[in-house]
Amino acid sequence: MMEASSTEDLVREDDDDELITPPGGGLNELLNVGQEDNMQGQMEEFLGPQAEYNEEEEEKKYYRRKRLGVIKNVLAASFGAMIVYSVYMGLLQMQLILHYDMTYREVKYSNLGLEDIDRKMLMGINVTPIIGLLYTPILIRFLGTKWMMFLASGIYALFVSTNYWERYYTLVPSAVAIGVAIVPLWASLGNYITRMAQQYYEYVNYKEEHVQEQKKLPKGACHSYIIVFQSVFNIIFHLSFVFAEFPMLFILNDYLQDNKHILCNVQTCGATISGVIPGFNITVLTNLPRSMLLIQVESVLMGFAFLAMIIFLVLCGAAYRPTEEIDLRSIGWGNIFQLPFKHLRDYRLRLLCPFFIYSGFEVLFAISGFSLSYGVCVLGLKKLWLLILVYGLSCSVFSSLSLCLLRFPRWLCLMGGAAVHSVLLVVLLALSLPKDQPQYLGPLLVISVLWGLGTALNKTGVSTLLGMLYAEEKERLDFVYTIYHWWQAIAIFIVYLWSNLPMRAKLSLLLATLLLACYCYWVMERRLAKRVPYRLPRIPRPRHKVKGYRYLEEDNSDESDSEISEEEDKEEKKEDEEHLVEEMGEEDREEVGRNTGVQGADSR
């Protein structure tokens, strides 16, 4: 009995403490079974459908972020371009005024020949872009649109840095480099803004089948986004004319002579003069600016140039997907070189060439011809900043008028700008003014505002029109915008050559080019309304075979090279036929269908 009670006590103690396990490990087995059941339940809960997760809502949030990213890219590219040109034009203006002064040249650079260096520097900036059509598409295809903008902004920063040490071997090569970068920079910017409009359309309509399969966009699908983005870009970019005047307004104006000294040998101004300002005094500075002050100004401009580079590098996203970049490059460098010339067969581009040329004429005339021969000659050099600042503000504000194209036909923007400029050109042809007359400040500012209105309508109209004509051809955008800005470069070169012509001859050339541009544009719109087919060069298929998530191809070790070439020829013929059908209008397709039906009936 004593033994039995002791054993019962021991068992009770074990039950109370739960430390001593029963023999055979039965408790362990029970615990393991419970843990496995618990783990399985947690895994099912984790891997199973989540009650709080809404796939459609998450997809909406994802594409909302993508759309915000596109808007960020447009704003970043616009501000980057605005900062680059603010720095470039502000520094160039200050540099040319300082170098023009005879005292500045003799005291600081007596043996250097600074005047000759300035001529060669301007020649490098204005002449080099003529060959831009040869290399611009290759650079854009090789580097990519975003990296081309970054590299071009770096070249402008290089130009700013050379002004720390003004010598022939620093200023002239950097000016030539800017001439090389002008056409690629602007072609990349035009391509980039249009691509952002296409991407925004894809992110808005991400559920559409043609977007998911990455097919060509429907005709006119993204036109509204192109209009808005091009308008936003021009509103921001044209502020560069405003900020470019800050160095002259806050620094250089304090060192300029009075009008009586600067204009003492000038006889008349406006339409009757030849050259820029005949008789303009060769000394325009009261005393020379301190070297340390100039270094500080250049350092500030250098900082903003670096800021533009960082904006392009960090804030601008890629214009194309990585696989699309591979496709764009792999069509062959020879084809990339030839395609800009082949695109000129398209009558739409040929008929827009006069407008491209006039677009280059009118901007340079505003900031050089009108501002100097009418503005400075009548009001003095101290009012130059005001004329260009008012012109830039007018361009920026009136660029928003292109948003009217969302409701009105696309010809309204270009024809409205042409009408404003044609009236102003006739007025300027008859306007001959005496020198040093401050009472003419109001009328000249009104002309500057109206010229800015015409420039805004012209610039936004041409860029928007090109985007609308080639909106569905994403692989052609770099060629199209290259042609546009190459013709602008030709116009800049012509303006550089005609600097010594009489003012009435310059204005007559401007007016004749504008009238020709309007007529050619009317012909183009008429042909498009009649559905006249236009020629687009075929862009070859990528020849590469890449093993990856995009290019999954089955290997056939028994396939010979001749069989491969035959298959490629068949594919190319099929693509050519499809391409011809795409180029033809709807009426032509109906005629082809009727003809094929008749032939089929005859064959029966």
PLY file of the C-alpha trace (Angstrom):
ply
format ascii 1.0
element vertex 604
property float x
property float y
property float z
element edge 603
property int vertex1
property int vertex2
end_header
0.00 0.00 0.00
2.81 2.33 0.87
4.49 1.61 -2.46
1.26 2.18 -4.39
0.61 5.52 -2.75
4.16 6.67 -3.44
3.86 5.83 -7.10
0.52 7.70 -7.31
2.15 10.75 -5.73
4.95 10.60 -8.26
2.51 10.45 -11.10
0.58 13.42 -9.69
3.79 15.43 -9.37
4.66 14.64 -12.97
1.19 15.74 -14.05
1.52 18.98 -12.12
5.01 19.88 -13.34
4.62 18.46 -16.89
8.36 17.89 -16.97
8.63 14.09 -16.98
7.23 12.58 -20.18
5.45 9.27 -20.36
7.47 6.34 -21.66
7.73 5.86 -25.45
7.63 9.66 -26.31
3.86 9.78 -26.89
3.70 13.45 -26.00
6.34 14.36 -28.64
4.35 12.67 -31.34
1.23 14.56 -30.32
3.11 17.88 -30.31
4.61 17.27 -33.80
1.21 16.49 -35.23
-0.18 19.73 -33.86
2.74 21.79 -35.23
2.40 20.28 -38.71
-1.29 21.07 -38.81
-0.60 24.64 -37.65
2.18 25.14 -40.23
0.04 23.80 -43.03
-2.72 26.19 -42.07
-0.33 29.15 -42.07
1.05 28.19 -45.49
-2.42 27.90 -46.96
-3.33 31.25 -45.47
-0.15 32.83 -46.89
-0.35 31.29 -50.37
-4.10 31.43 -50.73
-6.05 34.41 -52.09
-5.76 37.39 -49.80
-9.00 38.94 -48.74
-7.43 42.41 -48.56
-5.61 42.19 -51.95
-7.47 43.67 -54.92
-5.64 42.89 -58.16
-7.54 45.42 -60.25
-6.95 48.18 -57.72
-3.23 47.39 -57.50
-3.02 47.45 -61.31
-4.66 50.87 -61.37
-2.18 52.16 -58.78
0.74 50.77 -60.79
-0.29 52.50 -64.03
-1.14 55.68 -62.12
2.48 55.74 -60.94
3.60 55.11 -64.51
1.55 58.08 -65.75
2.99 60.32 -63.05
6.43 59.13 -64.13
5.71 60.22 -67.71
4.61 63.69 -66.53
7.80 63.89 -64.45
9.85 63.00 -67.55
8.20 65.73 -69.63
8.73 68.38 -66.96
12.34 67.27 -66.36
13.21 67.39 -70.09
11.54 70.81 -70.41
13.34 72.33 -67.41
16.64 70.72 -68.43
16.44 72.23 -71.94
15.37 75.59 -70.50
18.34 75.70 -68.10
20.83 74.64 -70.80
19.76 77.39 -73.19
19.43 80.00 -70.47
23.08 79.40 -69.55
24.25 79.19 -73.17
22.49 82.31 -74.48
23.20 84.37 -71.36
26.92 83.58 -71.45
27.20 84.05 -75.22
25.48 87.43 -75.08
27.70 88.69 -72.26
30.79 87.29 -73.95
30.07 88.93 -77.33
29.38 92.35 -75.75
32.62 92.23 -73.72
34.67 91.03 -76.68
33.19 93.72 -78.92
34.61 96.49 -76.74
37.99 97.64 -78.06
39.31 98.60 -74.60
38.48 95.18 -73.16
40.28 93.43 -76.03
43.42 95.60 -75.88
43.80 95.69 -72.11
43.07 92.06 -71.30
43.95 90.25 -74.56
46.20 92.57 -76.55
48.09 89.91 -78.53
45.34 87.30 -78.67
43.21 88.50 -81.59
39.96 88.12 -79.70
37.85 89.56 -82.52
39.12 86.91 -84.93
38.46 84.20 -82.32
34.86 85.41 -81.96
34.30 85.20 -85.72
35.62 81.65 -85.86
33.63 80.72 -82.79
30.38 81.97 -84.38
31.34 80.17 -87.57
31.76 76.93 -85.62
28.34 77.32 -83.96
26.48 78.26 -87.17
28.26 76.27 -89.90
28.92 72.89 -88.23
25.21 71.91 -87.88
24.95 71.73 -91.69
26.41 68.20 -91.58
24.11 67.20 -88.70
21.91 65.06 -90.98
24.82 62.68 -91.54
25.44 61.64 -87.96
22.43 62.62 -85.83
20.33 59.42 -86.34
23.40 57.25 -85.76
24.20 59.04 -82.49
20.61 58.82 -81.27
20.30 55.13 -82.18
23.69 54.27 -80.67
23.42 56.29 -77.44
19.65 56.34 -76.96
17.41 59.40 -76.71
17.95 60.08 -73.00
21.73 59.66 -73.14
21.95 61.87 -76.23
20.24 64.69 -74.31
22.61 64.15 -71.38
25.71 64.16 -73.61
24.57 67.30 -75.48
23.97 69.15 -72.20
27.49 68.11 -71.17
28.87 69.73 -74.34
27.10 72.98 -73.45
28.62 72.75 -69.97
32.02 72.30 -71.65
31.46 75.55 -73.56
30.77 77.37 -70.28
33.93 75.94 -68.69
36.15 77.17 -71.54
35.33 80.78 -70.65
37.49 80.46 -67.55
40.49 80.43 -69.93
39.67 82.35 -73.11
42.05 81.16 -75.76
41.80 80.04 -79.38
42.33 76.38 -78.47
39.55 76.48 -75.83
36.80 78.70 -77.30
36.83 77.55 -80.93
36.81 73.75 -80.32
34.03 74.11 -77.74
32.00 76.24 -80.19
32.47 73.58 -82.89
31.34 70.94 -80.38
28.17 72.95 -79.72
27.54 73.14 -83.46
27.87 69.35 -83.63
25.46 68.87 -80.68
22.68 71.29 -81.72
20.82 69.03 -84.17
21.13 65.83 -82.05
19.94 67.67 -78.92
16.83 69.10 -80.55
16.03 65.93 -82.48
16.27 63.99 -79.21
14.04 66.48 -77.38
11.35 66.37 -80.06
11.52 62.57 -80.18
11.43 62.34 -76.38
8.35 64.54 -75.89
6.40 62.65 -78.57
7.42 59.29 -77.11
6.19 60.43 -73.69
2.79 61.18 -75.25
2.72 57.69 -76.74
3.68 56.13 -73.41
1.03 58.13 -71.58
-1.62 56.84 -73.98
-0.40 53.26 -73.39
-0.55 53.66 -69.61
-4.05 55.18 -69.78
-5.35 52.42 -72.08
-3.35 49.55 -70.63
-6.32 47.17 -70.87
-6.63 47.54 -74.64
-5.53 44.53 -76.67
-3.30 46.47 -79.09
-1.44 48.01 -76.13
-0.89 44.68 -74.38
0.42 43.10 -77.58
2.61 46.16 -78.34
1.03 46.72 -81.74
0.88 49.98 -83.68
-1.39 52.58 -82.08
-4.69 53.46 -83.76
-4.70 56.53 -85.99
-5.00 59.71 -83.92
-5.13 57.87 -80.61
-2.48 59.93 -78.80
-2.88 63.29 -80.61
-4.39 65.04 -77.59
-1.43 64.02 -75.40
1.03 65.24 -78.06
-0.69 68.64 -78.14
-0.60 68.98 -74.35
2.99 67.80 -73.89
4.38 69.93 -76.73
2.56 72.94 -75.31
3.98 72.31 -71.82
7.48 71.89 -73.24
7.35 75.18 -75.17
5.83 77.09 -72.26
8.75 76.08 -70.04
11.51 76.22 -72.65
10.76 79.74 -73.88
11.45 81.03 -70.38
15.11 80.49 -71.30
15.00 83.85 -73.13
13.96 85.45 -69.83
16.60 83.87 -67.62
19.30 84.40 -70.26
19.02 88.17 -69.68
19.82 87.98 -65.97
23.65 88.29 -66.39
23.22 91.40 -68.50
20.50 92.90 -66.31
22.25 92.41 -62.95
25.92 92.57 -63.97
26.74 94.07 -67.36
24.28 96.98 -67.51
26.20 98.83 -64.76
29.30 98.95 -67.00
27.65 100.20 -70.24
28.10 103.69 -71.68
25.26 106.16 -72.26
23.41 106.23 -75.56
25.08 109.48 -76.67
28.46 107.79 -76.63
27.41 104.40 -78.07
25.19 105.82 -80.87
27.17 108.95 -81.68
28.05 107.85 -85.25
24.75 106.10 -86.05
22.70 107.95 -88.67
19.39 106.04 -88.92
17.75 102.82 -87.73
15.26 100.27 -88.96
14.46 99.32 -92.54
16.88 101.74 -94.26
20.14 100.40 -92.78
22.53 97.76 -94.10
24.23 95.27 -91.81
23.40 95.27 -88.10
24.02 98.79 -86.74
26.33 100.80 -89.02
28.35 103.37 -87.07
27.99 101.62 -83.70
30.78 102.77 -81.38
33.62 100.31 -80.86
33.77 101.11 -77.12
30.64 100.36 -75.10
32.02 99.94 -71.55
32.63 102.73 -69.05
35.19 100.62 -67.16
36.22 96.98 -67.29
34.45 94.47 -65.01
36.65 92.87 -62.38
38.03 89.49 -63.38
36.84 87.96 -60.09
33.29 89.18 -60.79
33.30 87.53 -64.21
34.65 84.31 -62.69
31.85 84.34 -60.12
29.20 84.82 -62.84
30.69 82.00 -64.91
30.80 79.77 -61.83
27.08 80.33 -61.22
26.33 79.54 -64.86
28.55 76.45 -64.64
26.57 75.29 -61.61
23.30 75.58 -63.53
24.83 73.74 -66.49
25.73 70.86 -64.16
22.20 71.02 -62.72
20.76 70.53 -66.23
23.02 67.51 -66.74
21.83 65.99 -63.44
18.19 66.61 -64.39
18.64 64.78 -67.70
20.54 61.95 -66.03
18.46 61.37 -62.89
14.94 62.65 -63.53
14.43 61.74 -67.20
13.38 58.14 -67.74
14.11 56.05 -70.82
12.20 56.87 -73.99
12.04 53.24 -75.15
11.99 49.81 -73.55
15.36 48.01 -73.54
14.17 45.51 -76.13
12.92 48.35 -78.37
16.34 50.01 -78.08
17.91 46.76 -79.30
15.52 46.67 -82.27
16.26 50.29 -83.17
20.01 49.69 -83.26
20.06 46.29 -84.95
18.67 47.33 -88.35
22.22 48.14 -89.49
24.26 51.33 -89.42
24.06 51.70 -93.19
20.26 51.70 -93.06
20.26 54.19 -90.18
22.49 56.49 -92.24
20.29 56.28 -95.36
16.84 56.51 -93.78
16.79 60.32 -93.16
17.42 60.88 -96.88
14.80 58.28 -97.83
12.22 59.92 -95.57
12.49 63.06 -97.70
10.57 61.13 -100.38
7.50 61.60 -98.17
5.68 64.59 -99.67
4.50 65.66 -96.21
8.06 66.34 -95.07
9.07 67.90 -98.38
6.17 70.34 -98.29
6.88 71.25 -94.66
10.55 72.11 -95.38
9.80 75.83 -96.06
8.16 76.06 -92.64
11.21 74.37 -91.08
13.44 76.99 -92.69
11.22 79.90 -91.68
11.14 78.58 -88.12
14.92 79.03 -87.97
14.79 82.43 -89.69
12.26 84.10 -87.44
13.80 83.23 -84.05
17.25 84.46 -85.04
15.75 87.60 -86.57
13.91 88.33 -83.32
16.99 88.07 -81.08
19.52 89.58 -83.51
17.92 91.52 -86.38
14.96 93.19 -84.69
16.50 93.50 -81.21
19.68 95.14 -82.54
18.74 97.01 -85.75
15.45 98.33 -84.35
15.70 98.00 -80.55
19.31 98.83 -79.60
19.67 101.34 -82.44
16.64 103.33 -81.22
16.65 102.70 -77.45
20.30 101.99 -76.67
22.20 98.94 -75.49
20.85 99.17 -71.95
17.34 98.27 -73.19
18.40 95.12 -75.03
17.57 92.91 -72.05
14.05 94.33 -71.86
13.21 93.61 -75.49
14.41 89.99 -75.34
12.85 89.40 -71.91
9.45 90.63 -73.17
9.86 88.48 -76.29
10.62 85.38 -74.17
7.68 85.97 -71.82
5.38 86.43 -74.80
6.60 83.17 -76.36
6.09 81.32 -73.09
2.60 82.67 -72.36
1.24 82.32 -75.89
2.58 78.77 -76.30
-0.46 77.77 -74.25
-2.66 78.81 -77.20
-1.67 75.59 -78.96
-4.01 73.82 -76.54
-6.79 75.18 -78.76
-5.87 72.37 -81.18
-7.70 70.04 -78.81
-10.92 71.60 -80.17
-9.95 73.28 -83.44
-8.26 71.99 -86.64
-4.49 71.63 -86.62
-3.88 74.24 -89.35
-5.09 77.02 -87.02
-1.85 77.23 -85.03
0.54 77.49 -88.00
-1.67 79.76 -90.06
-2.36 82.03 -87.07
1.37 82.50 -86.40
2.01 83.09 -90.11
-0.71 85.76 -90.26
0.74 87.64 -87.27
4.29 87.54 -88.66
3.26 88.55 -92.19
1.58 91.71 -90.85
4.61 92.53 -88.69
7.02 92.01 -91.61
5.08 94.47 -93.75
5.13 96.99 -90.89
8.88 96.54 -90.36
9.53 97.00 -94.09
8.07 100.49 -93.84
9.43 101.35 -90.40
12.47 103.65 -90.44
13.25 105.31 -87.10
15.72 107.93 -85.83
18.40 106.90 -83.33
18.19 107.37 -79.57
14.46 107.99 -79.24
13.17 106.57 -75.90
9.56 107.52 -76.76
9.46 104.56 -79.20
9.86 102.07 -76.34
6.12 101.28 -76.22
5.63 100.50 -79.93
8.81 98.39 -80.06
7.69 96.40 -77.01
4.31 95.79 -78.69
6.09 94.50 -81.80
8.25 92.27 -79.61
5.16 90.84 -77.87
3.39 90.19 -81.18
6.50 88.60 -82.67
6.63 86.34 -79.62
3.01 85.40 -80.27
3.88 84.37 -83.82
6.95 82.45 -82.65
4.94 80.55 -80.04
2.30 79.52 -82.57
4.95 78.60 -85.12
7.17 76.53 -82.84
4.41 74.63 -81.06
2.50 74.25 -84.32
5.36 72.66 -86.27
6.42 70.31 -83.44
2.83 69.28 -82.74
2.08 68.75 -86.42
5.08 66.44 -86.86
4.06 64.49 -83.78
0.50 64.11 -85.10
1.61 63.06 -88.59
4.01 60.39 -87.30
2.42 59.56 -83.93
1.93 55.89 -84.74
5.45 55.45 -86.20
7.56 55.34 -83.06
10.58 53.94 -84.93
10.58 56.91 -87.36
10.41 59.79 -84.89
14.17 60.34 -84.63
14.51 60.57 -88.43
11.57 62.98 -88.76
12.75 65.36 -86.02
16.31 65.16 -87.36
15.11 66.42 -90.75
13.13 69.22 -89.07
16.02 70.56 -87.01
18.54 70.02 -89.80
16.55 72.41 -92.00
16.47 74.83 -89.07
20.27 74.56 -88.93
20.41 75.43 -92.64
18.31 78.51 -91.88
20.67 79.51 -89.05
23.60 79.25 -91.47
21.79 81.45 -94.02
21.12 84.09 -91.35
24.81 83.98 -90.46
25.72 84.64 -94.11
23.24 87.49 -94.71
24.34 89.63 -91.72
25.68 92.40 -94.00
22.66 92.57 -96.34
20.29 95.57 -96.31
17.48 95.21 -93.79
14.77 95.39 -96.45
16.40 92.48 -98.28
16.37 90.40 -95.08
12.73 91.23 -94.41
11.79 90.44 -98.02
13.46 87.03 -97.78
11.60 86.36 -94.55
8.26 87.35 -96.08
8.86 85.32 -99.26
9.82 82.23 -97.25
6.74 82.62 -95.06
4.37 82.91 -98.04
5.99 79.90 -99.71
5.69 77.93 -96.46
1.97 78.73 -96.18
1.34 77.70 -99.79
3.25 74.41 -99.40
1.41 73.65 -96.17
-1.93 74.26 -97.89
-0.90 71.85 -100.67
0.06 69.22 -98.10
-3.25 69.45 -96.25
-5.14 69.32 -99.55
-3.32 66.15 -100.61
-3.99 64.53 -97.25
-7.67 65.45 -97.52
-7.77 63.78 -100.96
-6.03 60.71 -99.45
-3.08 60.93 -101.83
-0.75 58.08 -100.77
2.64 59.08 -99.44
5.87 57.08 -99.55
7.45 55.85 -96.35
10.72 53.94 -96.57
10.62 50.41 -95.19
12.55 50.02 -91.97
14.32 46.63 -92.09
13.58 43.96 -89.55
16.17 43.40 -86.81
18.60 40.72 -87.96
19.74 39.56 -84.53
18.91 36.29 -82.78
19.09 36.86 -79.06
18.30 34.22 -76.47
16.21 36.02 -73.92
12.71 36.64 -72.68
11.86 38.64 -75.83
13.60 36.58 -78.50
12.83 32.92 -77.76
13.59 30.95 -80.91
13.82 27.25 -81.43
17.14 25.99 -82.73
17.10 23.75 -85.77
20.52 22.24 -86.25
19.48 20.67 -89.57
18.54 24.04 -91.07
21.00 25.17 -93.74
22.06 28.74 -94.46
20.27 28.71 -97.80
17.00 27.72 -96.13
17.47 30.52 -93.58
18.05 33.10 -96.32
15.02 31.86 -98.29
12.84 32.19 -95.20
14.15 35.70 -94.55
13.47 36.69 -98.17
9.91 35.41 -97.89
9.42 37.35 -94.65
10.82 40.53 -96.23
8.52 40.17 -99.27
5.57 39.68 -96.96
6.58 42.78 -94.97
6.95 44.81 -98.16
3.42 43.88 -99.22
2.06 44.77 -95.77
3.99 48.03 -95.85
2.53 48.99 -99.23
-0.95 48.29 -97.94
-0.29 50.47 -94.87
0.86 53.38 -97.03
-2.23 53.33 -99.21
-5.35 55.20 -98.24
-8.74 53.67 -97.65
-9.95 54.47 -101.15
-6.88 52.85 -102.69
-7.44 49.73 -100.61
-11.04 49.53 -101.83
-9.87 49.85 -105.44
-7.28 47.13 -104.92
-9.98 44.92 -103.40
-12.30 45.53 -106.38
-9.52 44.81 -108.86
-8.56 41.59 -107.15
-12.26 40.58 -107.09
-12.59 41.25 -110.82
-9.44 39.29 -111.56
-10.78 36.38 -109.51
-14.04 36.45 -111.40
-12.22 36.50 -114.73
-10.06 33.57 -113.74
-13.16 31.53 -113.04
0 1
1 2
2 3
3 4
4 5
5 6
6 7
7 8
8 9
9 10
10 11
11 12
12 13
13 14
14 15
15 16
16 17
17 18
18 19
19 20
20 21
21 22
22 23
23 24
24 25
25 26
26 27
27 28
28 29
29 30
30 31
31 32
32 33
33 34
34 35
35 36
36 37
37 38
38 39
39 40
40 41
41 42
42 43
43 44
44 45
45 46
46 47
47 48
48 49
49 50
50 51
51 52
52 53
53 54
54 55
55 56
56 57
57 58
58 59
59 60
60 61
61 62
62 63
63 64
64 65
65 66
66 67
67 68
68 69
69 70
70 71
71 72
72 73
73 74
74 75
75 76
76 77
77 78
78 79
79 80
80 81
81 82
82 83
83 84
84 85
85 86
86 87
87 88
88 89
89 90
90 91
91 92
92 93
93 94
94 95
95 96
96 97
97 98
98 99
99 100
100 101
101 102
102 103
103 104
104 105
105 106
106 107
107 108
108 109
109 110
110 111
111 112
112 113
113 114
114 115
115 116
116 117
117 118
118 119
119 120
120 121
121 122
122 123
123 124
124 125
125 126
126 127
127 128
128 129
129 130
130 131
131 132
132 133
133 134
134 135
135 136
136 137
137 138
138 139
139 140
140 141
141 142
142 143
143 144
144 145
145 146
146 147
147 148
148 149
149 150
150 151
151 152
152 153
153 154
154 155
155 156
156 157
157 158
158 159
159 160
160 161
161 162
162 163
163 164
164 165
165 166
166 167
167 168
168 169
169 170
170 171
171 172
172 173
173 174
174 175
175 176
176 177
177 178
178 179
179 180
180 181
181 182
182 183
183 184
184 185
185 186
186 187
187 188
188 189
189 190
190 191
191 192
192 193
193 194
194 195
195 196
196 197
197 198
198 199
199 200
200 201
201 202
202 203
203 204
204 205
205 206
206 207
207 208
208 209
209 210
210 211
211 212
212 213
213 214
214 215
215 216
216 217
217 218
218 219
219 220
220 221
221 222
222 223
223 224
224 225
225 226
226 227
227 228
228 229
229 230
230 231
231 232
232 233
233 234
234 235
235 236
236 237
237 238
238 239
239 240
240 241
241 242
242 243
243 244
244 245
245 246
246 247
247 248
248 249
249 250
250 251
251 252
252 253
253 254
254 255
255 256
256 257
257 258
258 259
259 260
260 261
261 262
262 263
263 264
264 265
265 266
266 267
267 268
268 269
269 270
270 271
271 272
272 273
273 274
274 275
275 276
276 277
277 278
278 279
279 280
280 281
281 282
282 283
283 284
284 285
285 286
286 287
287 288
288 289
289 290
290 291
291 292
292 293
293 294
294 295
295 296
296 297
297 298
298 299
299 300
300 301
301 302
302 303
303 304
304 305
305 306
306 307
307 308
308 309
309 310
310 311
311 312
312 313
313 314
314 315
315 316
316 317
317 318
318 319
319 320
320 321
321 322
322 323
323 324
324 325
325 326
326 327
327 328
328 329
329 330
330 331
331 332
332 333
333 334
334 335
335 336
336 337
337 338
338 339
339 340
340 341
341 342
342 343
343 344
344 345
345 346
346 347
347 348
348 349
349 350
350 351
351 352
352 353
353 354
354 355
355 356
356 357
357 358
358 359
359 360
360 361
361 362
362 363
363 364
364 365
365 366
366 367
367 368
368 369
369 370
370 371
371 372
372 373
373 374
374 375
375 376
376 377
377 378
378 379
379 380
380 381
381 382
382 383
383 384
384 385
385 386
386 387
387 388
388 389
389 390
390 391
391 392
392 393
393 394
394 395
395 396
396 397
397 398
398 399
399 400
400 401
401 402
402 403
403 404
404 405
405 406
406 407
407 408
408 409
409 410
410 411
411 412
412 413
413 414
414 415
415 416
416 417
417 418
418 419
419 420
420 421
421 422
422 423
423 424
424 425
425 426
426 427
427 428
428 429
429 430
430 431
431 432
432 433
433 434
434 435
435 436
436 437
437 438
438 439
439 440
440 441
441 442
442 443
443 444
444 445
445 446
446 447
447 448
448 449
449 450
450 451
451 452
452 453
453 454
454 455
455 456
456 457
457 458
458 459
459 460
460 461
461 462
462 463
463 464
464 465
465 466
466 467
467 468
468 469
469 470
470 471
471 472
472 473
473 474
474 475
475 476
476 477
477 478
478 479
479 480
480 481
481 482
482 483
483 484
484 485
485 486
486 487
487 488
488 489
489 490
490 491
491 492
492 493
493 494
494 495
495 496
496 497
497 498
498 499
499 500
500 501
501 502
502 503
503 504
504 505
505 506
506 507
507 508
508 509
509 510
510 511
511 512
512 513
513 514
514 515
515 516
516 517
517 518
518 519
519 520
520 521
521 522
522 523
523 524
524 525
525 526
526 527
527 528
528 529
529 530
530 531
531 532
532 533
533 534
534 535
535 536
536 537
537 538
538 539
539 540
540 541
541 542
542 543
543 544
544 545
545 546
546 547
547 548
548 549
549 550
550 551
551 552
552 553
553 554
554 555
555 556
556 557
557 558
558 559
559 560
560 561
561 562
562 563
563 564
564 565
565 566
566 567
567 568
568 569
569 570
570 571
571 572
572 573
573 574
574 575
575 576
576 577
577 578
578 579
579 580
580 581
581 582
582 583
583 584
584 585
585 586
586 587
587 588
588 589
589 590
590 591
591 592
592 593
593 594
594 595
595 596
596 597
597 598
598 599
599 600
600 601
601 602
602 603
